[in-house]
Amino acid sequence: MTTPLFLLRCTQLGLSMADLELLSIGLINDMYAESSNDDCNYATLATQEDFDRF
């Protein structure tokens, strides 16, 4: 990963330069990866009954 790509990801997440003092590179990468899951539509959501059977 290059510095410009890292800073682009930070901008896409809405992080400020002050936020970067508090977060690690790995955490920011994880946040970026998880942000793509926000738009994912899952076919089925588990119910309480499913959890009870588990």
PDB file of N, CA, C, O and CB in Angstrom:
ATOM      1  N   MET A   1       0.852  -1.161   0.000  1.00  0.00           N
ATOM      2  CA  MET A   1       0.000   0.000   0.000  1.00  0.00           C
ATOM      3  C   MET A   1       0.906   1.234   0.000  1.00  0.00           C
ATOM      4  O   MET A   1       1.908   1.292   0.713  1.00  0.00           O
ATOM      5  CB  MET A   1      -0.974  -0.008   1.226  1.00  0.00           C
ATOM      6  N   THR A   2       0.536   2.190  -0.797  1.00  0.00           N
ATOM      7  CA  THR A   2       1.304   3.428  -0.865  1.00  0.00           C
ATOM      8  C   THR A   2       0.703   4.464   0.081  1.00  0.00           C
ATOM      9  O   THR A   2      -0.441   4.335   0.516  1.00  0.00           O
ATOM     10  CB  THR A   2       1.341   3.971  -2.311  1.00  0.00           C
ATOM     11  N   THR A   3       1.473   5.470   0.384  1.00  0.00           N
ATOM     12  CA  THR A   3       0.989   6.546   1.255  1.00  0.00           C
ATOM     13  C   THR A   3      -0.231   7.240   0.666  1.00  0.00           C
ATOM     14  O   THR A   3      -1.201   7.469   1.389  1.00  0.00           O
ATOM     15  CB  THR A   3       2.095   7.567   1.498  1.00  0.00           C
ATOM     16  N   PRO A   4      -0.219   7.588  -0.641  1.00  0.00           N
ATOM     17  CA  PRO A   4      -1.427   8.224  -1.194  1.00  0.00           C
ATOM     18  C   PRO A   4      -2.676   7.352  -1.090  1.00  0.00           C
ATOM     19  O   PRO A   4      -3.766   7.857  -0.824  1.00  0.00           O
ATOM     20  CB  PRO A   4      -1.195   8.581  -2.643  1.00  0.00           C
ATOM     21  N   LEU A   5      -2.522   6.044  -1.298  1.00  0.00           N
ATOM     22  CA  LEU A   5      -3.665   5.140  -1.190  1.00  0.00           C
ATOM     23  C   LEU A   5      -4.167   5.091   0.254  1.00  0.00           C
ATOM     24  O   LEU A   5      -5.374   5.108   0.499  1.00  0.00           O
ATOM     25  CB  LEU A   5      -3.286   3.722  -1.676  1.00  0.00           C
ATOM     26  N   PHE A   6      -3.240   5.030   1.199  1.00  0.00           N
ATOM     27  CA  PHE A   6      -3.625   5.021   2.607  1.00  0.00           C
ATOM     28  C   PHE A   6      -4.377   6.292   2.961  1.00  0.00           C
ATOM     29  O   PHE A   6      -5.412   6.227   3.624  1.00  0.00           O
ATOM     30  CB  PHE A   6      -2.392   4.866   3.505  1.00  0.00           C
ATOM     31  N   LEU A   7      -3.883   7.440   2.537  1.00  0.00           N
ATOM     32  CA  LEU A   7      -4.551   8.708   2.845  1.00  0.00           C
ATOM     33  C   LEU A   7      -5.894   8.821   2.133  1.00  0.00           C
ATOM     34  O   LEU A   7      -6.820   9.431   2.667  1.00  0.00           O
ATOM     35  CB  LEU A   7      -3.658   9.885   2.456  1.00  0.00           C
ATOM     36  N   LEU A   8      -6.017   8.249   0.948  1.00  0.00           N
ATOM     37  CA  LEU A   8      -7.304   8.223   0.252  1.00  0.00           C
ATOM     38  C   LEU A   8      -8.316   7.417   1.047  1.00  0.00           C
ATOM     39  O   LEU A   8      -9.464   7.835   1.198  1.00  0.00           O
ATOM     40  CB  LEU A   8      -7.148   7.637  -1.163  1.00  0.00           C
ATOM     41  N   ARG A   9      -7.898   6.267   1.556  1.00  0.00           N
ATOM     42  CA  ARG A   9      -8.801   5.449   2.369  1.00  0.00           C
ATOM     43  C   ARG A   9      -9.223   6.187   3.628  1.00  0.00           C
ATOM     44  O   ARG A   9     -10.381   6.110   4.038  1.00  0.00           O
ATOM     45  CB  ARG A   9      -8.136   4.122   2.740  1.00  0.00           C
ATOM     46  N   CYS A  10      -8.289   6.901   4.242  1.00  0.00           N
ATOM     47  CA  CYS A  10      -8.611   7.685   5.437  1.00  0.00           C
ATOM     48  C   CYS A  10      -9.645   8.751   5.104  1.00  0.00           C
ATOM     49  O   CYS A  10     -10.580   8.978   5.871  1.00  0.00           O
ATOM     50  CB  CYS A  10      -7.341   8.337   6.023  1.00  0.00           C
ATOM     51  N   THR A  11      -9.475   9.397   3.967  1.00  0.00           N
ATOM     52  CA  THR A  11     -10.423  10.428   3.537  1.00  0.00           C
ATOM     53  C   THR A  11     -11.791   9.810   3.271  1.00  0.00           C
ATOM     54  O   THR A  11     -12.811  10.391   3.640  1.00  0.00           O
ATOM     55  CB  THR A  11      -9.908  11.151   2.274  1.00  0.00           C
ATOM     56  N   GLN A  12     -11.824   8.654   2.645  1.00  0.00           N
ATOM     57  CA  GLN A  12     -13.090   7.984   2.353  1.00  0.00           C
ATOM     58  C   GLN A  12     -13.814   7.593   3.640  1.00  0.00           C
ATOM     59  O   GLN A  12     -15.044   7.556   3.674  1.00  0.00           O
ATOM     60  CB  GLN A  12     -12.849   6.742   1.486  1.00  0.00           C
ATOM     61  N   LEU A  13     -13.061   7.304   4.693  1.00  0.00           N
ATOM     62  CA  LEU A  13     -13.662   6.972   5.986  1.00  0.00           C
ATOM     63  C   LEU A  13     -14.036   8.211   6.779  1.00  0.00           C
ATOM     64  O   LEU A  13     -14.725   8.111   7.794  1.00  0.00           O
ATOM     65  CB  LEU A  13     -12.714   6.119   6.798  1.00  0.00           C
ATOM     66  N   GLY A  14     -13.592   9.379   6.329  1.00  0.00           N
ATOM     67  CA  GLY A  14     -13.902  10.617   7.032  1.00  0.00           C
ATOM     68  C   GLY A  14     -12.992  10.869   8.223  1.00  0.00           C
ATOM     69  O   GLY A  14     -13.371  11.580   9.154  1.00  0.00           O
ATOM     70  N   LEU A  15     -11.791  10.291   8.202  1.00  0.00           N
ATOM     71  CA  LEU A  15     -10.851  10.466   9.305  1.00  0.00           C
ATOM     72  C   LEU A  15     -10.056  11.756   9.126  1.00  0.00           C
ATOM     73  O   LEU A  15      -9.685  12.125   8.012  1.00  0.00           O
ATOM     74  CB  LEU A  15      -9.899   9.257   9.404  1.00  0.00           C
ATOM     75  N   SER A  16      -9.807  12.420  10.223  1.00  0.00           N
ATOM     76  CA  SER A  16      -8.994  13.638  10.183  1.00  0.00           C
ATOM     77  C   SER A  16      -7.551  13.283  10.524  1.00  0.00           C
ATOM     78  O   SER A  16      -7.257  12.168  10.956  1.00  0.00           O
ATOM     79  CB  SER A  16      -9.548  14.718  11.169  1.00  0.00           C
ATOM     80  N   MET A  17      -6.663  14.241  10.326  1.00  0.00           N
ATOM     81  CA  MET A  17      -5.260  14.014  10.674  1.00  0.00           C
ATOM     82  C   MET A  17      -5.121  13.764  12.172  1.00  0.00           C
ATOM     83  O   MET A  17      -4.257  12.992  12.588  1.00  0.00           O
ATOM     84  CB  MET A  17      -4.391  15.218  10.249  1.00  0.00           C
ATOM     85  N   ALA A  18      -5.952  14.399  12.984  1.00  0.00           N
ATOM     86  CA  ALA A  18      -5.911  14.167  14.429  1.00  0.00           C
ATOM     87  C   ALA A  18      -6.323  12.729  14.759  1.00  0.00           C
ATOM     88  O   ALA A  18      -5.789  12.123  15.688  1.00  0.00           O
ATOM     89  CB  ALA A  18      -6.832  15.167  15.162  1.00  0.00           C
ATOM     90  N   ASP A  19      -7.274  12.189  13.994  1.00  0.00           N
ATOM     91  CA  ASP A  19      -7.697  10.803  14.209  1.00  0.00           C
ATOM     92  C   ASP A  19      -6.546   9.831  13.952  1.00  0.00           C
ATOM     93  O   ASP A  19      -6.450   8.789  14.602  1.00  0.00           O
ATOM     94  CB  ASP A  19      -8.889  10.459  13.299  1.00  0.00           C
ATOM     95  N   LEU A  20      -5.678  10.174  13.007  1.00  0.00           N
ATOM     96  CA  LEU A  20      -4.583   9.273  12.659  1.00  0.00           C
ATOM     97  C   LEU A  20      -3.590   9.114  13.802  1.00  0.00           C
ATOM     98  O   LEU A  20      -2.871   8.117  13.867  1.00  0.00           O
ATOM     99  CB  LEU A  20      -3.866   9.778  11.423  1.00  0.00           C
ATOM    100  N   GLU A  21      -3.547  10.086  14.698  1.00  0.00           N
ATOM    101  CA  GLU A  21      -2.670   9.980  15.867  1.00  0.00           C
ATOM    102  C   GLU A  21      -3.146   8.882  16.822  1.00  0.00           C
ATOM    103  O   GLU A  21      -2.350   8.318  17.573  1.00  0.00           O
ATOM    104  CB  GLU A  21      -2.604  11.325  16.605  1.00  0.00           C
ATOM    105  N   LEU A  22      -4.442   8.585  16.788  1.00  0.00           N
ATOM    106  CA  LEU A  22      -5.038   7.655  17.739  1.00  0.00           C
ATOM    107  C   LEU A  22      -5.225   6.244  17.185  1.00  0.00           C
ATOM    108  O   LEU A  22      -5.459   5.306  17.947  1.00  0.00           O
ATOM    109  CB  LEU A  22      -6.358   8.185  18.189  1.00  0.00           C
ATOM    110  N   LEU A  23      -5.122   6.088  15.855  1.00  0.00           N
ATOM    111  CA  LEU A  23      -5.435   4.812  15.216  1.00  0.00           C
ATOM    112  C   LEU A  23      -4.199   4.208  14.568  1.00  0.00           C
ATOM    113  O   LEU A  23      -3.326   4.929  14.086  1.00  0.00           O
ATOM    114  CB  LEU A  23      -6.538   4.993  14.175  1.00  0.00           C
ATOM    115  N   SER A  24      -4.130   2.894  14.557  1.00  0.00           N
ATOM    116  CA  SER A  24      -3.031   2.215  13.876  1.00  0.00           C
ATOM    117  C   SER A  24      -3.383   2.012  12.406  1.00  0.00           C
ATOM    118  O   SER A  24      -4.549   2.093  12.020  1.00  0.00           O
ATOM    119  CB  SER A  24      -2.718   0.856  14.554  1.00  0.00           C
ATOM    120  N   ILE A  25      -2.377   1.750  11.601  1.00  0.00           N
ATOM    121  CA  ILE A  25      -2.595   1.495  10.180  1.00  0.00           C
ATOM    122  C   ILE A  25      -3.480   0.268   9.999  1.00  0.00           C
ATOM    123  O   ILE A  25      -4.375   0.261   9.153  1.00  0.00           O
ATOM    124  CB  ILE A  25      -1.251   1.304   9.446  1.00  0.00           C
ATOM    125  N   GLY A  26      -3.232  -0.761  10.786  1.00  0.00           N
ATOM    126  CA  GLY A  26      -4.029  -1.983  10.684  1.00  0.00           C
ATOM    127  C   GLY A  26      -5.490  -1.754  11.016  1.00  0.00           C
ATOM    128  O   GLY A  26      -6.373  -2.299  10.355  1.00  0.00           O
ATOM    129  N   LEU A  27      -5.750  -0.947  12.043  1.00  0.00           N
ATOM    130  CA  LEU A  27      -7.130  -0.660  12.416  1.00  0.00           C
ATOM    131  C   LEU A  27      -7.836   0.124  11.312  1.00  0.00           C
ATOM    132  O   LEU A  27      -9.003  -0.132  11.018  1.00  0.00           O
ATOM    133  CB  LEU A  27      -7.178   0.120  13.736  1.00  0.00           C
ATOM    134  N   ILE A  28      -7.144   1.060  10.713  1.00  0.00           N
ATOM    135  CA  ILE A  28      -7.736   1.833   9.617  1.00  0.00           C
ATOM    136  C   ILE A  28      -8.029   0.926   8.432  1.00  0.00           C
ATOM    137  O   ILE A  28      -9.079   1.056   7.802  1.00  0.00           O
ATOM    138  CB  ILE A  28      -6.801   2.983   9.191  1.00  0.00           C
ATOM    139  N   ASN A  29      -7.120   0.010   8.118  1.00  0.00           N
ATOM    140  CA  ASN A  29      -7.368  -0.945   7.023  1.00  0.00           C
ATOM    141  C   ASN A  29      -8.579  -1.827   7.335  1.00  0.00           C
ATOM    142  O   ASN A  29      -9.391  -2.098   6.450  1.00  0.00           O
ATOM    143  CB  ASN A  29      -6.118  -1.828   6.779  1.00  0.00           C
ATOM    144  N   ASP A  30      -8.704  -2.274   8.584  1.00  0.00           N
ATOM    145  CA  ASP A  30      -9.863  -3.074   8.981  1.00  0.00           C
ATOM    146  C   ASP A  30     -11.150  -2.265   8.871  1.00  0.00           C
ATOM    147  O   ASP A  30     -12.174  -2.778   8.418  1.00  0.00           O
ATOM    148  CB  ASP A  30      -9.690  -3.594  10.413  1.00  0.00           C
ATOM    149  N   MET A  31     -11.099  -1.008   9.283  1.00  0.00           N
ATOM    150  CA  MET A  31     -12.280  -0.139   9.192  1.00  0.00           C
ATOM    151  C   MET A  31     -12.698   0.039   7.736  1.00  0.00           C
ATOM    152  O   MET A  31     -13.889   0.041   7.423  1.00  0.00           O
ATOM    153  CB  MET A  31     -11.997   1.238   9.838  1.00  0.00           C
ATOM    154  N   TYR A  32     -11.723   0.188   6.852  1.00  0.00           N
ATOM    155  CA  TYR A  32     -12.029   0.359   5.432  1.00  0.00           C
ATOM    156  C   TYR A  32     -12.654  -0.925   4.858  1.00  0.00           C
ATOM    157  O   TYR A  32     -13.620  -0.869   4.098  1.00  0.00           O
ATOM    158  CB  TYR A  32     -10.746   0.735   4.645  1.00  0.00           C
ATOM    159  N   ALA A  33     -12.094  -2.061   5.231  1.00  0.00           N
ATOM    160  CA  ALA A  33     -12.631  -3.335   4.741  1.00  0.00           C
ATOM    161  C   ALA A  33     -14.054  -3.541   5.242  1.00  0.00           C
ATOM    162  O   ALA A  33     -14.918  -3.977   4.482  1.00  0.00           O
ATOM    163  CB  ALA A  33     -11.736  -4.510   5.184  1.00  0.00           C
ATOM    164  N   GLU A  34     -14.308  -3.235   6.507  1.00  0.00           N
ATOM    165  CA  GLU A  34     -15.641  -3.406   7.068  1.00  0.00           C
ATOM    166  C   GLU A  34     -16.638  -2.414   6.484  1.00  0.00           C
ATOM    167  O   GLU A  34     -17.831  -2.709   6.418  1.00  0.00           O
ATOM    168  CB  GLU A  34     -15.594  -3.261   8.574  1.00  0.00           C
ATOM    169  N   SER A  35     -16.173  -1.253   6.063  1.00  0.00           N
ATOM    170  CA  SER A  35     -17.098  -0.264   5.500  1.00  0.00           C
ATOM    171  C   SER A  35     -17.729  -0.768   4.204  1.00  0.00           C
ATOM    172  O   SER A  35     -18.839  -0.366   3.855  1.00  0.00           O
ATOM    173  CB  SER A  35     -16.369   1.062   5.246  1.00  0.00           C
ATOM    174  N   SER A  36     -17.023  -1.648   3.490  1.00  0.00           N
ATOM    175  CA  SER A  36     -17.607  -2.202   2.267  1.00  0.00           C
ATOM    176  C   SER A  36     -18.716  -3.196   2.588  1.00  0.00           C
ATOM    177  O   SER A  36     -19.567  -3.464   1.739  1.00  0.00           O
ATOM    178  CB  SER A  36     -16.527  -2.879   1.419  1.00  0.00           C
ATOM    179  N   ASN A  37     -18.720  -3.746   3.797  1.00  0.00           N
ATOM    180  CA  ASN A  37     -19.783  -4.672   4.208  1.00  0.00           C
ATOM    181  C   ASN A  37     -21.089  -3.944   4.530  1.00  0.00           C
ATOM    182  O   ASN A  37     -22.147  -4.570   4.601  1.00  0.00           O
ATOM    183  CB  ASN A  37     -19.333  -5.478   5.423  1.00  0.00           C
ATOM    184  N   ASP A  38     -21.019  -2.631   4.723  1.00  0.00           N
ATOM    185  CA  ASP A  38     -22.227  -1.871   5.056  1.00  0.00           C
ATOM    186  C   ASP A  38     -23.279  -1.937   3.958  1.00  0.00           C
ATOM    187  O   ASP A  38     -24.476  -1.858   4.235  1.00  0.00           O
ATOM    188  CB  ASP A  38     -21.871  -0.426   5.325  1.00  0.00           C
ATOM    189  N   ASP A  39     -22.838  -2.081   2.721  1.00  0.00           N
ATOM    190  CA  ASP A  39     -23.766  -2.107   1.590  1.00  0.00           C
ATOM    191  C   ASP A  39     -24.181  -3.519   1.192  1.00  0.00           C
ATOM    192  O   ASP A  39     -24.965  -3.700   0.261  1.00  0.00           O
ATOM    193  CB  ASP A  39     -23.144  -1.416   0.406  1.00  0.00           C
ATOM    194  N   CYS A  40     -23.661  -4.506   1.891  1.00  0.00           N
ATOM    195  CA  CYS A  40     -23.954  -5.894   1.550  1.00  0.00           C
ATOM    196  C   CYS A  40     -25.348  -6.273   2.066  1.00  0.00           C
ATOM    197  O   CYS A  40     -25.685  -6.024   3.224  1.00  0.00           O
ATOM    198  CB  CYS A  40     -22.873  -6.843   2.139  1.00  0.00           C
ATOM    199  N   ASN A  41     -26.135  -6.867   1.199  1.00  0.00           N
ATOM    200  CA  ASN A  41     -27.458  -7.365   1.586  1.00  0.00           C
ATOM    201  C   ASN A  41     -27.367  -8.876   1.761  1.00  0.00           C
ATOM    202  O   ASN A  41     -27.115  -9.606   0.803  1.00  0.00           O
ATOM    203  CB  ASN A  41     -28.549  -6.987   0.520  1.00  0.00           C
ATOM    204  N   TYR A  42     -27.573  -9.335   2.986  1.00  0.00           N
ATOM    205  CA  TYR A  42     -27.506 -10.752   3.267  1.00  0.00           C
ATOM    206  C   TYR A  42     -28.866 -11.384   2.992  1.00  0.00           C
ATOM    207  O   TYR A  42     -29.913 -10.791   3.253  1.00  0.00           O
ATOM    208  CB  TYR A  42     -27.064 -11.003   4.722  1.00  0.00           C
ATOM    209  N   ALA A  43     -28.822 -12.586   2.465  1.00  0.00           N
ATOM    210  CA  ALA A  43     -30.059 -13.265   2.072  1.00  0.00           C
ATOM    211  C   ALA A  43     -30.933 -13.580   3.287  1.00  0.00           C
ATOM    212  O   ALA A  43     -32.155 -13.457   3.207  1.00  0.00           O
ATOM    213  CB  ALA A  43     -29.736 -14.555   1.311  1.00  0.00           C
ATOM    214  N   THR A  44     -30.343 -13.978   4.391  1.00  0.00           N
ATOM    215  CA  THR A  44     -31.098 -14.395   5.563  1.00  0.00           C
ATOM    216  C   THR A  44     -30.448 -13.839   6.820  1.00  0.00           C
ATOM    217  O   THR A  44     -29.224 -13.842   6.953  1.00  0.00           O
ATOM    218  CB  THR A  44     -31.193 -15.929   5.636  1.00  0.00           C
ATOM    219  N   LEU A  45     -31.266 -13.370   7.726  1.00  0.00           N
ATOM    220  CA  LEU A  45     -30.779 -12.958   9.038  1.00  0.00           C
ATOM    221  C   LEU A  45     -31.222 -13.993  10.057  1.00  0.00           C
ATOM    222  O   LEU A  45     -32.342 -14.500   9.999  1.00  0.00           O
ATOM    223  CB  LEU A  45     -31.298 -11.536   9.419  1.00  0.00           C
ATOM    224  N   ALA A  46     -30.340 -14.297  10.981  1.00  0.00           N
ATOM    225  CA  ALA A  46     -30.662 -15.275  12.019  1.00  0.00           C
ATOM    226  C   ALA A  46     -31.707 -14.709  12.975  1.00  0.00           C
ATOM    227  O   ALA A  46     -31.711 -13.519  13.290  1.00  0.00           O
ATOM    228  CB  ALA A  46     -29.392 -15.684  12.792  1.00  0.00           C
ATOM    229  N   THR A  47     -32.583 -15.588  13.422  1.00  0.00           N
ATOM    230  CA  THR A  47     -33.598 -15.214  14.408  1.00  0.00           C
ATOM    231  C   THR A  47     -33.147 -15.718  15.776  1.00  0.00           C
ATOM    232  O   THR A  47     -32.135 -16.411  15.881  1.00  0.00           O
ATOM    233  CB  THR A  47     -35.006 -15.798  14.029  1.00  0.00           C
ATOM    234  N   GLN A  48     -33.879 -15.379  16.801  1.00  0.00           N
ATOM    235  CA  GLN A  48     -33.555 -15.873  18.145  1.00  0.00           C
ATOM    236  C   GLN A  48     -33.639 -17.393  18.184  1.00  0.00           C
ATOM    237  O   GLN A  48     -32.836 -18.048  18.849  1.00  0.00           O
ATOM    238  CB  GLN A  48     -34.506 -15.258  19.200  1.00  0.00           C
ATOM    239  N   GLU A  49     -34.602 -17.946  17.478  1.00  0.00           N
ATOM    240  CA  GLU A  49     -34.746 -19.400  17.428  1.00  0.00           C
ATOM    241  C   GLU A  49     -33.507 -20.055  16.821  1.00  0.00           C
ATOM    242  O   GLU A  49     -33.066 -21.102  17.294  1.00  0.00           O
ATOM    243  CB  GLU A  49     -35.993 -19.784  16.622  1.00  0.00           C
ATOM    244  N   ASP A  50     -32.953 -19.456  15.796  1.00  0.00           N
ATOM    245  CA  ASP A  50     -31.717 -19.975  15.185  1.00  0.00           C
ATOM    246  C   ASP A  50     -30.579 -19.972  16.189  1.00  0.00           C
ATOM    247  O   ASP A  50     -29.819 -20.938  16.269  1.00  0.00           O
ATOM    248  CB  ASP A  50     -31.328 -19.143  13.950  1.00  0.00           C
ATOM    249  N   PHE A  51     -30.453 -18.889  16.959  1.00  0.00           N
ATOM    250  CA  PHE A  51     -29.401 -18.816  17.964  1.00  0.00           C
ATOM    251  C   PHE A  51     -29.619 -19.847  19.071  1.00  0.00           C
ATOM    252  O   PHE A  51     -28.660 -20.441  19.564  1.00  0.00           O
ATOM    253  CB  PHE A  51     -29.337 -17.410  18.560  1.00  0.00           C
ATOM    254  N   ASP A  52     -30.867 -20.059  19.458  1.00  0.00           N
ATOM    255  CA  ASP A  52     -31.167 -21.033  20.490  1.00  0.00           C
ATOM    256  C   ASP A  52     -30.782 -22.449  20.031  1.00  0.00           C
ATOM    257  O   ASP A  52     -30.259 -23.233  20.822  1.00  0.00           O
ATOM    258  CB  ASP A  52     -32.657 -20.972  20.859  1.00  0.00           C
ATOM    259  N   ARG A  53     -31.034 -22.772  18.778  1.00  0.00           N
ATOM    260  CA  ARG A  53     -30.681 -24.073  18.245  1.00  0.00           C
ATOM    261  C   ARG A  53     -29.182 -24.249  18.111  1.00  0.00           C
ATOM    262  O   ARG A  53     -28.667 -25.361  18.229  1.00  0.00           O
ATOM    263  CB  ARG A  53     -31.339 -24.280  16.914  1.00  0.00           C
ATOM    264  N   PHE A  54     -28.493 -23.166  17.866  1.00  0.00           N
ATOM    265  CA  PHE A  54     -27.048 -23.203  17.729  1.00  0.00           C
ATOM    266  C   PHE A  54     -26.402 -23.617  19.022  1.00  0.00           C
ATOM    267  O   PHE A  54     -25.177 -23.706  19.100  1.00  0.00           O
ATOM    268  CB  PHE A  54     -26.515 -21.860  17.286  1.00  0.00           C
TER     269      PHE A  54
END
